Amino acid sequence: MESHAQILLVEDDARLAALITAFLTTQGFQVRAVADGRAAIAAILDQPPDGVILDMLLPGADGLEVCRTVRARYRGFILVLTAQDEDIHEVVALDTGADDYLTKPVRPQVLLARLRALLRRGARVSGADERSSCILAGDLAIDVDRRTVTRGGAPVVLTDAEFDLLWLLARRAPAVLSRDELVAELRGIEFDGLDRSIDMRVSKLRRKLGDDQPPHRVIRTVRGRGYLFVKDR
């Protein structure tokens, strides 16, 4: 899929957009580029690409507004580009539906590795689990084919990144998954000991599952080891 993957690049810096487009084209990607948020929303919804590279600071509508607007209807990945001194954007972007982020200046090989990881992750999930496409745990039902989650029969609305995290934890239960494993599996990078994106996603996921107060009954923290999905409860 990678050699034909369609990427929408949303970047208002014309020089940077040209450099990224040229580099990804040499790697076999099909790249479309737009320079403002409103054009990005229209492009994503009219001709959904396999993935979006989205700058945060844009004219028309900023990256957060783009994420909020398209996330419910767009199933591809969104990779956000943030400035070095805008760490808060990383947190908010993940909360509004981004799948991952990179800080500027963007190194081409790091960008390429992140795109490949996101494409592999999407292919694995769309191919369904090798054993079961639905996991039931108490009143919680996770359906990977429909990418839906219900608890007590009521739908739980998750972002793609949150669903992928929940499915991975549930599929690997009763194994405890470390941050190293989760970062490698979900972000395609090595855990540097400082990355808090997984912790933020777990926290947000717990809130949506009604499991944010200890003792946690769905996703437990195993001190010094990682996270555990509780299948039998």
C-alpha positions as CSV (number, residue, x, y, z in Angstrom):
1,M,0.0,0.0,0.0
2,E,2.8,2.4,0.9
3,S,4.1,2.8,-2.7
4,H,0.6,4.1,-3.7
5,A,-0.5,5.7,-0.5
6,Q,-2.2,9.1,-1.0
7,I,-1.0,11.8,1.5
8,L,-2.6,15.2,1.9
9,L,0.0,17.7,3.1
10,V,-1.5,20.7,4.9
11,E,1.3,23.3,5.3
12,D,1.3,27.0,4.7
13,D,5.1,27.3,4.5
14,A,5.5,27.0,0.7
15,R,9.2,26.1,0.9
16,L,8.7,23.4,3.5
17,A,5.7,22.0,1.7
18,A,7.7,21.8,-1.5
19,L,10.5,20.0,0.2
20,I,8.2,17.5,1.9
21,T,6.3,16.9,-1.3
22,A,9.5,16.3,-3.3
23,F,10.9,13.9,-0.7
24,L,7.7,11.8,-0.2
25,T,7.2,11.6,-4.0
26,T,10.7,10.0,-4.4
27,Q,9.6,7.5,-1.8
28,G,6.6,6.4,-3.8
29,F,3.8,8.5,-2.1
30,Q,1.2,10.4,-4.0
31,V,1.1,13.8,-2.4
32,R,-1.4,16.6,-2.6
33,A,-0.7,19.9,-0.8
34,V,-3.0,22.6,0.4
35,A,-2.0,25.7,2.4
36,D,-5.0,26.6,4.6
37,G,-7.3,24.8,7.0
38,R,-10.6,25.4,5.1
39,A,-9.1,23.9,2.0
40,A,-7.8,21.0,4.0
41,I,-11.3,20.2,5.4
42,A,-12.8,20.2,2.0
43,A,-10.0,18.0,0.5
44,I,-10.2,15.5,3.3
45,L,-13.9,15.1,3.1
46,D,-14.3,15.3,-0.7
47,Q,-11.4,12.9,-1.6
48,P,-10.3,11.1,1.6
49,P,-6.5,10.4,1.4
50,D,-4.8,7.5,3.2
51,G,-3.3,9.9,5.6
52,V,-2.9,13.6,6.4
53,I,0.2,15.5,7.5
54,L,-1.2,18.5,9.3
55,D,0.5,21.7,10.5
56,M,-1.0,23.3,13.6
57,L,-0.7,26.9,12.7
58,L,-2.7,27.5,9.5
59,P,-4.7,30.4,8.0
60,G,-8.5,29.9,7.6
61,A,-8.8,27.2,10.3
62,D,-6.0,25.9,12.5
63,G,-5.0,22.3,12.8
64,L,-7.1,21.6,15.9
65,E,-10.2,22.9,14.1
66,V,-9.4,20.7,11.1
67,C,-9.1,17.6,13.4
68,R,-12.3,18.3,15.2
69,T,-14.2,18.9,12.0
70,V,-13.1,15.9,10.0
71,R,-12.4,13.2,12.6
72,A,-16.0,11.8,12.9
73,R,-16.1,11.2,9.1
74,Y,-12.5,10.5,8.2
75,R,-11.0,7.1,8.9
76,G,-7.4,7.7,7.7
77,F,-4.6,8.8,10.0
78,I,-3.7,12.3,10.9
79,L,-0.1,13.2,11.7
80,V,0.3,16.6,13.3
81,L,3.4,18.9,13.0
82,T,4.0,21.1,16.0
83,A,6.6,23.7,16.9
84,Q,9.3,22.9,19.5
85,D,7.8,25.3,22.1
86,E,4.1,24.2,21.6
87,D,4.0,21.0,23.7
88,I,0.4,21.8,24.7
89,H,-0.6,21.4,21.1
90,E,0.6,17.8,21.2
91,V,-1.8,17.0,24.1
92,V,-4.8,18.8,22.6
93,A,-4.2,17.4,19.1
94,L,-4.3,13.8,20.4
95,D,-7.5,14.7,22.3
96,T,-9.1,16.1,19.2
97,G,-8.4,13.1,17.0
98,A,-4.8,13.2,15.8
99,D,-3.0,9.8,15.6
100,D,0.5,11.0,16.2
101,Y,2.7,14.1,16.1
102,L,6.2,15.3,15.1
103,T,7.9,18.4,16.3
104,K,9.6,20.8,13.9
105,P,12.1,21.0,12.3
106,V,11.0,17.7,10.6
107,R,13.7,15.3,9.6
108,P,12.8,13.5,6.4
109,Q,13.8,10.0,7.5
110,V,11.9,10.4,10.8
111,L,8.8,11.6,8.9
112,L,9.1,8.6,6.5
113,A,9.4,6.2,9.4
114,R,6.4,7.6,11.2
115,L,4.3,7.5,8.0
116,R,5.2,3.9,7.4
117,A,4.3,3.0,11.0
118,L,0.9,4.6,10.7
119,L,0.2,2.9,7.4
120,R,1.3,-0.5,8.8
121,R,-0.9,0.0,11.8
122,G,-3.9,0.8,9.6
123,A,-3.3,-2.3,7.5
124,R,-3.0,-4.5,10.6
125,V,-6.3,-3.2,12.1
126,S,-8.2,-3.3,8.8
127,G,-7.1,-6.9,8.3
128,A,-8.8,-7.8,11.6
129,D,-7.4,-9.9,14.4
130,E,-6.0,-13.3,13.5
131,R,-8.2,-15.0,16.2
132,S,-11.3,-12.9,16.6
133,S,-12.8,-9.6,15.3
134,C,-14.8,-9.0,18.5
135,I,-13.7,-9.1,22.1
136,L,-16.2,-9.2,25.0
137,A,-15.1,-8.4,28.5
138,G,-17.9,-8.0,31.1
139,D,-20.2,-5.4,29.7
140,L,-17.6,-4.1,27.2
141,A,-17.7,-5.1,23.6
142,I,-15.0,-4.2,21.1
143,D,-15.6,-4.9,17.4
144,V,-12.6,-4.4,15.2
145,D,-14.4,-4.9,11.9
146,R,-16.8,-2.0,12.6
147,R,-14.3,-0.2,14.8
148,T,-17.0,0.3,17.5
149,V,-17.0,0.0,21.2
150,T,-20.0,-0.4,23.5
151,R,-20.3,-0.6,27.3
152,G,-23.5,-1.8,28.7
153,G,-25.0,-1.6,25.2
154,A,-24.2,2.1,25.0
155,P,-21.8,3.3,22.3
156,V,-18.4,4.7,23.4
157,V,-17.1,7.2,20.9
158,L,-13.3,6.8,20.5
159,T,-10.7,8.4,18.2
160,D,-8.8,6.0,15.9
161,A,-5.7,6.3,18.2
162,E,-7.8,5.5,21.3
163,F,-9.5,2.5,19.5
164,D,-6.1,1.1,18.4
165,L,-4.7,1.4,21.9
166,L,-7.8,-0.4,23.4
167,W,-7.8,-3.1,20.8
168,L,-4.1,-3.8,21.3
169,L,-4.4,-4.0,25.0
170,A,-7.5,-6.2,24.8
171,R,-6.1,-8.5,22.1
172,R,-2.9,-9.1,24.1
173,A,-4.6,-9.6,27.4
174,P,-3.7,-11.0,30.0
175,A,-0.2,-9.7,29.0
176,V,1.1,-6.6,30.6
177,L,2.3,-4.2,27.8
178,S,5.1,-1.8,28.7
179,R,5.3,1.8,27.4
180,D,8.2,0.6,25.2
181,E,5.9,-2.0,23.5
182,L,3.0,0.4,23.2
183,V,5.0,3.2,21.7
184,A,6.7,0.8,19.3
185,E,3.5,-0.8,18.2
186,L,1.3,2.3,18.0
187,R,3.8,5.0,17.0
188,G,6.5,3.0,15.3
189,I,9.3,4.6,17.3
190,E,11.5,3.7,20.3
191,F,10.3,4.9,23.8
192,D,12.7,7.6,25.0
193,G,11.6,7.5,28.6
194,L,10.0,11.0,28.3
195,D,7.2,10.4,25.8
196,R,3.9,10.8,27.7
197,S,1.5,10.3,24.7
198,I,0.6,6.7,25.7
199,D,-0.2,7.8,29.3
200,M,-2.4,10.6,27.9
201,R,-4.2,8.2,25.7
202,V,-4.8,5.7,28.5
203,S,-6.1,8.5,30.7
204,K,-8.5,9.8,28.1
205,L,-9.6,6.2,27.2
206,R,-10.3,5.5,30.9
207,R,-12.5,8.6,31.1
208,K,-14.5,7.5,28.1
209,L,-14.9,4.0,29.4
210,G,-16.0,5.3,32.8
211,D,-12.9,3.8,34.4
212,D,-11.0,6.9,35.4
213,Q,-11.3,6.4,39.2
214,P,-9.2,3.8,41.0
215,P,-9.4,0.9,41.4
216,H,-9.4,0.7,37.6
217,R,-11.5,-2.3,36.4
218,V,-10.8,-2.1,32.6
219,I,-7.2,-0.9,32.2
220,R,-5.0,-1.3,35.2
221,T,-1.6,0.2,35.7
222,V,1.0,-2.4,36.8
223,R,3.6,-0.5,38.6
224,G,7.0,-0.6,37.0
225,R,5.8,-2.7,34.1
226,G,3.0,-1.1,32.1
227,Y,-0.7,-1.5,31.4
228,L,-3.0,-4.5,31.6
229,F,-6.5,-5.0,30.0
230,V,-8.7,-6.8,32.5
231,K,-10.6,-9.4,30.4
232,D,-12.3,-11.4,33.3
233,R,-14.2,-9.3,35.7
